[in-house]
Amino acid sequence: MNFFDSTCQESPRCDELFGICDDQNGKKAYTSVDDNSKWVATVINKKKIELIFTAIDACVITGDQHPGRGRCDGMLTSHEHIFFVELKDKASDWITDAIDQLESTVQFFLEEHSLAQYRHKKAFACNKRRPHFQEIDQETQLKWFRSYGVRLDVQAEVIVI
């Protein structure tokens, strides 16, 4: 499985502000600068770093591949950044599921690729209905960082530093 398959990637974008959308229709997630009511995650890119969005669910990993194993919606990459992003639109009981999907995706990624080249490595669980930062217990944070070298955030803003 190739997480850098060009058929699953959008053209690079360096917008200061854009959204990541999932229309919940079985199709792949995508980015947009229009209609922020569709944005599940908001990407804040003040330095205008060139980012590539890759649709993971419904593209890199299709529905019939690895049944029963989760995958996140997409990832943003640059020369120094890799951000895995799971998009939710639920009022409650979503964080554990989102984190499980992110963890499964990071494991898939590490079976085929390395994270060594990236300086900034994060996984974001984003929810349109719960956009503000939600604290994750330190044990989970520490487990993620020790296991994968990836920081985990639960918030609807993906801030590119």
Secondary structure, 3 states (H helix, E strand, C coil): CCCCCHHHECCCECCCEEEEECCCCCCCCEEECCCHHHEEEEEECCCCCCEEEEECECCCECCCCCCCCCCCCEEEECCCEEEEEEEECCCCCCHHHHHHHHHHHHHHHHHHCCCCCCCEEEEEEEECCCCCCECCCHHHHHHHHHHHCCEEEECCEEECC
